[in-house]
Amino acid sequence: MEVSHTLTNLIIFVLAIYVGYHVVWTVTPALHTPLMAVTNAISAIIIVGAMLAAGLTEGVLAQVMGTAAVALAAVNVFGGFLVTQRMLEMFKKKEPKAIAHADKEGK
């Protein structure tokens, strides 16, 4: 009895979601910024794998799922970079309000 490749890929996908969910929710808040940077790199590798999966398969369902994986991974990379940028901006020093107000008035 041979198991379908689509079923095997679906099982791997569901297990990856389960493991990813539990790994992300156990990270301490201090490690979120470095984790996001690594996650962006991993998502970029996932895009390459998803393109291969979409392009090398013969079944229509597998091609559609591969294309959806490319789109979702691209959204993940874009969103990850936005979140990382916002987190890093939180650590920048801000000008005191008195100096910023005097600069606006031309003093």
Sine and cosine of phi, psi and omega as CSV:
sin_phi,cos_phi,sin_psi,cos_psi,sin_omega,cos_omega
0.00,0.00,0.82,-0.58,-0.03,-1.00
-0.96,-0.27,0.71,-0.71,0.00,-1.00
-1.00,0.03,0.67,-0.75,0.00,-1.00
-0.89,0.46,0.62,-0.78,0.04,-1.00
-0.91,0.42,-0.56,0.83,0.02,-1.00
-0.91,0.42,-0.66,0.76,0.03,-1.00
-0.91,0.42,-0.66,0.75,0.04,-1.00
-0.88,0.47,-0.71,0.70,0.03,-1.00
-0.90,0.45,-0.61,0.80,0.03,-1.00
-0.91,0.41,-0.65,0.76,0.03,-1.00
-0.90,0.44,-0.69,0.72,0.03,-1.00
-0.89,0.47,-0.65,0.76,0.01,-1.00
-0.88,0.47,-0.73,0.68,-0.01,-1.00
-0.90,0.43,-0.66,0.75,0.04,-1.00
-0.91,0.42,-0.61,0.79,0.03,-1.00
-0.90,0.43,-0.63,0.78,0.06,-1.00
-0.89,0.45,-0.72,0.70,-0.02,-1.00
-0.88,0.48,-0.76,0.65,-0.02,-1.00
-0.91,0.42,-0.69,0.72,0.01,-1.00
-0.87,0.50,-0.67,0.74,0.02,-1.00
-0.86,0.51,-0.74,0.67,-0.05,-1.00
-0.95,0.32,-0.53,0.85,0.03,-1.00
-0.94,0.35,-0.70,0.71,-0.05,-1.00
-0.92,0.38,-0.65,0.76,-0.06,-1.00
-0.97,0.26,-0.17,0.99,0.03,-1.00
-0.99,-0.16,0.06,1.00,-0.01,-1.00
-0.99,0.15,0.68,-0.74,0.04,-1.00
-0.95,0.31,0.49,-0.87,-0.04,-1.00
-0.85,0.53,-0.49,0.87,-0.02,-1.00
-0.91,0.41,-0.37,0.93,-0.05,-1.00
-0.99,-0.16,0.07,1.00,-0.08,-1.00
-0.91,0.41,-0.65,0.76,-0.02,-1.00
-0.90,0.43,-0.76,0.65,0.06,-1.00
-0.89,0.45,-0.56,0.83,0.02,-1.00
-0.91,0.42,-0.64,0.77,0.02,-1.00
-0.89,0.45,-0.64,0.77,0.00,-1.00
-0.90,0.43,-0.67,0.74,0.02,-1.00
-0.93,0.36,-0.62,0.78,0.01,-1.00
-0.89,0.46,-0.61,0.79,0.05,-1.00
-0.89,0.46,-0.65,0.76,0.02,-1.00
-0.91,0.41,-0.66,0.75,0.02,-1.00
-0.91,0.42,-0.64,0.77,0.02,-1.00
-0.90,0.44,-0.56,0.83,0.06,-1.00
-0.90,0.43,-0.61,0.79,0.05,-1.00
-0.93,0.36,-0.59,0.81,0.03,-1.00
-0.89,0.45,-0.59,0.81,0.03,-1.00
-0.87,0.49,-0.69,0.73,0.02,-1.00
-0.89,0.46,-0.71,0.71,0.03,-1.00
-0.89,0.45,-0.63,0.78,0.01,-1.00
-0.93,0.38,-0.60,0.80,0.06,-1.00
-0.90,0.43,-0.65,0.76,0.06,-1.00
-0.90,0.43,-0.67,0.74,0.01,-1.00
-0.90,0.45,-0.64,0.76,-0.02,-1.00
-0.95,0.31,-0.58,0.82,-0.08,-1.00
-1.00,0.08,-0.49,0.87,-0.11,-0.99
-1.00,-0.10,-0.12,0.99,-0.02,-1.00
-1.00,0.02,0.37,-0.93,-0.02,-1.00
-0.97,-0.24,-0.43,0.90,-0.03,-1.00
-0.98,0.21,0.57,-0.82,0.00,-1.00
-0.92,0.40,-0.67,0.74,-0.01,-1.00
-0.87,0.48,-0.69,0.72,0.00,-1.00
-0.91,0.42,-0.62,0.79,0.04,-1.00
-0.92,0.40,-0.65,0.76,0.03,-1.00
-0.91,0.41,-0.69,0.73,0.01,-1.00
-0.92,0.39,-0.60,0.80,0.06,-1.00
-0.90,0.43,-0.65,0.76,0.04,-1.00
-0.91,0.41,-0.66,0.75,0.06,-1.00
-0.90,0.44,-0.61,0.79,0.04,-1.00
-0.90,0.43,-0.64,0.77,0.06,-1.00
-0.88,0.47,-0.72,0.69,-0.02,-1.00
-0.90,0.44,-0.71,0.70,-0.02,-1.00
-0.92,0.40,-0.64,0.77,0.03,-1.00
-0.92,0.40,-0.60,0.80,0.04,-1.00
-0.91,0.42,-0.67,0.74,0.06,-1.00
-0.89,0.46,-0.63,0.77,0.01,-1.00
-0.89,0.45,-0.68,0.73,0.02,-1.00
-0.90,0.43,-0.74,0.67,-0.02,-1.00
-0.87,0.49,-0.75,0.66,0.02,-1.00
-0.90,0.44,-0.61,0.79,0.03,-1.00
-0.89,0.46,-0.66,0.75,0.04,-1.00
-0.93,0.38,-0.60,0.80,0.05,-1.00
-0.90,0.44,-0.71,0.71,-0.01,-1.00
-0.91,0.41,-0.66,0.75,0.01,-1.00
-0.89,0.46,-0.67,0.74,0.02,-1.00
-0.89,0.46,-0.68,0.73,0.03,-1.00
-0.90,0.44,-0.64,0.77,0.00,-1.00
-0.91,0.41,-0.66,0.75,0.00,-1.00
-0.93,0.37,-0.53,0.85,0.06,-1.00
-0.92,0.40,-0.44,0.90,0.02,-1.00
-0.91,0.41,-0.43,0.91,-0.06,-1.00
-1.00,-0.05,-0.07,1.00,0.03,-1.00
-0.96,0.28,0.56,-0.83,0.05,-1.00
-0.97,0.25,0.68,-0.73,0.02,-1.00
-0.98,-0.21,0.49,-0.87,0.06,-1.00
-0.94,0.35,0.58,-0.82,0.11,-0.99
-0.87,0.48,0.52,-0.85,-0.08,-1.00
-0.90,0.44,-0.57,0.82,-0.03,-1.00
-0.91,0.42,-0.68,0.74,0.00,-1.00
-0.93,0.36,-0.68,0.73,0.00,-1.00
-0.89,0.45,-0.62,0.78,0.00,-1.00
-0.93,0.37,-0.63,0.77,0.01,-1.00
-0.92,0.38,-0.58,0.82,0.03,-1.00
-0.91,0.41,-0.58,0.82,0.00,-1.00
-0.93,0.36,-0.54,0.84,-0.03,-1.00
-0.99,0.14,-0.13,0.99,0.01,-1.00
1.00,0.09,0.38,0.93,-0.01,-1.00
-1.00,-0.02,0.00,0.00,0.00,0.00
